[in-house]
């Protein structure tokens, strides 16, 4: 019908009103998807695509590190073609983990790149762990169990969580994160969740902790290791032909 009704408190000025759907018109839908993706243009390049993922520039251990970037390219290609399941990138600071998350979100949201020709754009949400914990803190302060942001994390078709476990959550926040990860895991057959973290999720931990719970489920999906520091050379050249020719 081209309209929708938001779930709002009774005292809200838009409570009970039908609103024009921002996703019905193609151009409006693209603008809406861009506005809700969570990628701040001051820190994220929304133009990054898989073609920008090229070889690194290393002096030592180059062959192993190049193979890791090939593995990451293959993992990104797979989820861009079929956006579902859990995929995890882990490794050093500056190795390209956040770039991988940006590329996946951009490719799926824009849907006009080589791997997505003829397919509809998909709603994506990039969420660094600090932002998630800030939202949980505000929910706790208002004695609430949910918020529009939290609902989007639970239900968005593509969720990218960056810097997972870089910040230790409080007990209440940890319980809520258990709920989030469980919900995303149960939706893995139709929804995509991608993670970036520094620690190795192949480490075996007991599942009675949040980290152990997450690691065990990550191991059921695809895990990609990325080492080396690419911050100085990132974005200087396209690597599309490098991957094809190699």
N, C-alpha and C positions, 0 to 999 in steps of 0.2 A: 504493500500500500504506500510505501515511501515515507511512513511515519513510525515513531516508536514512543514508548512511555518509559521514563526513567523511574527507578526505585528511589524515592526521595522522602525525607521526613515531612510530615503534614504542614509544618510552618515554612517550608521552602516555597519561594514564589512560583516555581515551575511544577509544584506537586499536582498530579492529576492531569497535566496538560499533555497533549500530543505534540511531539516535536518533529521537525523535518529530519529525515534520516540523512546523515552526511555521507553515507556510503552508496547511495543509489545512483548518483551521477558519477560517471567514470573519473572525470577530473577532480570532482569533490572527494571521491573515495581515495584517490591517490594522495591528495592533500591531507585528508583525515588520517590515513595510515601513517603518513610521515609525521604528523603532529603527535601521535600516541606511541611512537616506536621507542621513546625513551633515550634515543641517541642525541645528545647535545652537540650541535654543530660546532661549538667551540672546542670540543675535545674528540669528536668523531667525524670521520670523512664518510658522508653518506653516498659518495660516488664510488667507493671501493667495490670492486667486483672480483670474481675469481681470476680474471686476467691480470690483476695486479699482484697476485701471489707468485713471486718468482724465487730464484735461487738466492742464497745468502752469500756473504763475502767473508769467508773465514780463512785463516792461515793454518790453524791446527784442526785436526779431526774433521776436515771438510766433508769427506765422503759420508760419514755417519750422519752429520748434521743435514746434508743435502737430502739424504734418504728420509729423514724425519719430516722435512718440508714436503717431499713427495707424498708421504703417508698422510699428512695433513690435507694436502690438495685432494687426495682421493676421498678422504673422509668428508670434506666439505662438499665435493661433487655429489657424493651419495645422498646426503641429507637435503641438498638443494633439489635434486631430482625427486626424492621421496622424503618429505619432511615429517618424520616420525621417529620415535625412540629416544634414547639418551646417547649423547656424544660428549666426550670430555677431552679437553686439551690441558696438559699440565707441563710445567717446566720453569725455566728461568724467567726473571724479569726481563722484558724487552725482547723476548724470543718470538713474538707475533701472536700470542694467544688471544689478546683482545682484538687484534686485526682479524683473526679467524672468525670471531663472533660477529664483528661488524660486517664482514663479507657475507656470511650466511644470512644475516638479517636483511642486508641490502638486496641481495639476489632474490630472496623470497618476497620482500615487500614491493620491489619494483616490477618484477616479473616480465621484463623486456630484454633480458640477457639471453645468451645462447642456450643455456640449460633450461630456461623457463619460457621459451617461445610458445605462444598460444595458450598459456595457462594463466589463471586468475592470480592477482596479487594476494598475498596472505598477510594477515595482521601479525606483527611481531612486537616483542617487548624486550628491550635490553635493560637489565637491572643489575647494577653493581651491588655487592653485598652491603656496602655502607648505606645505600639508599633504602634497601629492604629493612635494615635494622632501624633506620630513622623512622620509617613508616610504622614499624612494630612499636617503637617507643611512643609515638603519638597515639596509637591505638590503646596502649596500656594506660597512658595518661588520661584518656577519655573513657576508660573502662569499657572498651569495645573489643569484639572478637574479629571484626572485619572492617574493610574500607573499600572504596572503589578501586584503589590501587592494588590492594590485596586480592580482590576478586579477579582483577585482570591477570595477576600472577598465577592464580589457580587455574584459569580457564583459557587464556590466550593460546591460539594455535601454536605459536613459536615463542619460547621463552629462552633468553640467553642470560645466565647468571654469571657475572664476572667477579673474580677475586673471592670465590667461595672459601670460607674458613680463614680468611685473612684477619677477620675481627671475631673475637670470641663473644658469642651471644650470652645474655643472661638466661636464667633458668626458664622464665616464662617465654622469652623469645625463642629459645631452643625448642620448646614444645610446639610453638607455632610453626617453626621451620620443619619439624617432623611432619606436621600436617601438610605443609606445602609440598615437600618432597614425595610424600606418600600419594598425594593427589596427582602430581605430575607423573609419577611412576605408573599409577593405575591408568592414566590416559596415554601411555607410551605407544599404544597401537594406532592412535590417530593424531597425537600431538607430538611436537618436537621440543625437547629440552636440551640445551647445550650449556656446558660449564667451562670455565677457565679457572684453574687454581695452580698454586705453586708446588704443593706437596704431591707425592706419588700415590694415586688412588689404588694402585695394585697392592699396596701394603695391606696385610691382613690384620684387621682390628675386630674386636667384638662388636656385635650389632646392637648392644645396649647403649651405645653412645651415638650421637648424631653423625659424627664423622664415620664411624664404622658402618652405620646404617646406609649412609650415602655411598660409601666406597663399594659395598657389596652390590648395590644396584648399578653403579657405574660399570662394574666389571661385566655385567650382563650386556652392556652396549659396546660402543667403540671408544677406545682410549688411545689418544695420540700424544706422544712425548715430543716436546719442542725445547731444544737447548740452543745456547748461543745468544748473543745480544745484537739485534738488528736495528736498534733505534737510530743509529747514525745513517744507515743505508736504506731504511724503509721508504718505499714509495718512489724511489729514484727511477725505476724502470719497470716495464711490464714483463711478466715472466711467462706469458701464454705460450709462445713458440718454444721456449725452453722446455716446458713440460711435454709438449707434443713431440719434439724432436728427440727427447731423451727417452 
